Amino acid sequence: MQSKLDHLRARIAYVSATLTELLGVRHALSIDIGKEKQRLGIPIRDPEREAILIRHLVDWNTGRVPSELVEAVFKVIMKHSVATQKKLPPK
């Protein structure tokens, strides 16, 4: 019994590490987007775009994850992306 639990915990640790890696990639892209927004002189926040992205993510969900979780997680991610972009030094 314990070996199955250990195996499942190892798998979840791997998935968590992979998610963390992907969050790092997304964070770097968000910084690049923030720099491009500065260059173009457009606002950091685009609530309409954020809402569209959330709808797409919920639609792309295969049903293995509750839609409420997908929405909540990505709202937090977007909140941090906006905060990071606002902290970028002006160009």
C-alpha positions as CSV (number, residue, x, y, z in Angstrom):
1,M,0.0,0.0,0.0
2,Q,2.7,2.5,0.9
3,S,4.6,1.9,-2.3
4,K,1.5,2.9,-4.3
5,L,1.2,6.0,-2.2
6,D,4.9,6.8,-2.8
7,H,4.5,6.2,-6.5
8,L,1.5,8.6,-6.7
9,R,3.3,11.2,-4.6
10,A,6.3,11.0,-6.9
11,R,4.0,11.5,-9.9
12,I,2.3,14.5,-8.4
13,A,5.7,16.0,-7.5
14,Y,6.8,15.6,-11.1
15,V,3.6,17.2,-12.4
16,S,4.0,20.0,-9.9
17,A,7.6,20.6,-11.0
18,T,6.5,20.6,-14.6
19,L,3.7,23.1,-13.9
20,T,6.3,25.3,-12.1
21,E,8.6,25.2,-15.1
22,L,5.7,26.2,-17.4
23,L,4.8,29.0,-15.1
24,G,8.3,30.3,-15.4
25,V,8.0,30.2,-19.2
26,R,4.7,32.0,-19.0
27,H,6.1,34.6,-16.6
28,A,9.0,35.3,-19.0
29,L,6.6,35.7,-21.9
30,S,4.5,38.0,-19.8
31,I,7.5,40.3,-19.2
32,D,8.2,40.4,-22.9
33,I,4.5,41.3,-23.5
34,G,4.8,44.0,-20.9
35,K,7.8,45.5,-22.7
36,E,6.0,45.4,-26.0
37,K,3.0,47.1,-24.5
38,Q,5.3,49.8,-23.2
39,R,6.9,50.2,-26.6
40,L,3.5,50.4,-28.3
41,G,2.2,52.8,-25.6
42,I,-0.9,50.6,-24.8
43,P,-2.3,49.9,-21.4
44,I,-1.0,47.0,-19.4
45,R,-4.5,45.6,-18.5
46,D,-7.0,44.6,-21.2
47,P,-10.0,43.2,-19.3
48,E,-11.8,42.2,-22.5
49,R,-8.7,40.1,-23.6
50,E,-8.5,38.6,-20.1
51,A,-12.2,37.6,-20.2
52,I,-11.8,36.0,-23.7
53,L,-8.7,34.1,-22.6
54,I,-10.5,32.8,-19.5
55,R,-13.5,31.7,-21.6
56,H,-11.1,29.9,-24.0
57,L,-9.3,28.1,-21.2
58,V,-12.6,26.9,-19.7
59,D,-13.7,25.8,-23.2
60,W,-10.4,24.0,-23.8
61,N,-10.7,22.2,-20.5
62,T,-11.3,18.5,-21.1
63,G,-13.5,18.2,-18.1
64,R,-10.8,16.6,-15.9
65,V,-10.5,19.8,-14.0
66,P,-13.4,21.7,-12.6
67,S,-14.0,24.8,-14.7
68,E,-14.1,26.9,-11.5
69,L,-10.5,25.8,-10.7
70,V,-9.3,26.6,-14.2
71,E,-10.8,30.1,-14.0
72,A,-9.5,30.7,-10.5
73,V,-6.0,29.6,-11.3
74,F,-5.7,31.7,-14.4
75,K,-7.2,34.8,-12.8
76,V,-4.4,34.6,-10.2
77,I,-1.8,34.0,-12.9
78,M,-3.1,37.0,-14.8
79,K,-3.2,39.2,-11.7
80,H,0.5,38.4,-11.1
81,S,1.3,39.0,-14.8
82,V,-0.3,42.5,-14.7
83,A,1.5,43.3,-11.4
84,T,4.8,42.2,-13.0
85,Q,4.2,44.2,-16.1
86,K,3.4,47.3,-14.0
87,K,6.8,47.0,-12.2
88,L,8.8,47.0,-15.4
89,P,11.1,50.0,-15.7
90,P,9.9,52.6,-18.2
91,K,11.5,52.7,-21.6
